[in-house]
Amino acid sequence: MSAVNDTKFKFAVFLLTGIPGQEDAYLWISVPFCLMYIISIVGNSVILFIIKTDPSLHEPMYIFLSMLAITDLGLSIATMPTILGVFWFDSREISLDACFAQLFFIHTLQCIESSILLLMAFDRFIAICNPLRYTSILTLPRAAKMGLVCVLRGMAAMFPLPFLLKRFQYCRANVLSHSYCLHQEVMQLACSDITINSIYGLFITLLTVGLDSLLILLSYVMILKTALSVASHAECLRALNTCVSHLCAVLIFYTPEIGLSMIHRFGESSSHLPPVLLGYISLLVPPLMNPIVYSVKSKHLRVRIIRVFVK
């Protein structure tokens, strides 16, 4: 028992890791990472600027899209310092408090993004299944309140994580397998019983990402049922076409997120590379692809972006 107490504060920092086995190529690897961050930040900033300055885009669908862009900007800002720090300067050390703060923001923003994707699915559901009542159901004040609920939900769900981790003694290896901090990985480094953390983490994942994905699936079942009941084939395709960009955003976000969660909890692999790469995909690809997908698929948004850059 005394040995455990003596090693309680043995590690004042965690050591971040880039891509295992590729240390000699870090400078070259940092180039696509840097480009992804630049495109993500510029793309989402442009989306926000267009929606803010164009009154014709002040509709619930675009309000939700602006919330998604803000969340993606937050994710990029939360991960960029440590990821680029590792690849550019081999800056691997991160204090425990900084690590706990980073994982709180990462998990909170991912939870908020999941909630916003659910709101966007609800928007498409009302627009297709009950179009005559769309403007009365989804007013701008109501959309803003729904967004606020998403933010409060994400913060409330993830608020206990840093405190659950702070109570642990870290007397094992202090090397993380990513260049950023995640709750499910940091808790594995504790030399105490992590049962509460494991159960709470799984419960929150099911309550947020799991529940959101289920409700999104149900909304699209109803959308598909309504679209197929339309007599005109052209009208059916037109209705479903309005959902393509949102479906892409859902797949881009949930596929690596669920896969990474399953690997961390149940995966037993000799290679650390798949979960590391999947982790980068889950954090970097959604902020990168969301503005591109919506700019390409949304005619109104695309036209206004072109006007801004053509002037």
ABEGO torsion letter per residue (X at the ends): XAAAAAAAAABABBBBBBBBGAAAAAAAAAAAAAAAAAAAAAAAAAAAAAAAABAAABBAAAAAAAAAAAAAAAAAAAAAAAAAAAAAAGBABBBAAAAAAAAAAAAAAAAAAAAAAAAAAAAAAAAAABAAAAAAABBAAAAAAAAAAAAAAAAAAAAAAAAAAAABBBABBABBABABBBAAAAAAABABBAAAAAAAAAAAAAABAAAAAAAAAAAAAAAAAAAAABABAAAAAAAAAAAAAAAAAAAAAAAAAAAAAAAAAABBBABAAAAAAAAAAAAAAAAAAAAAAAAAABAAAAAAAAAAAAX
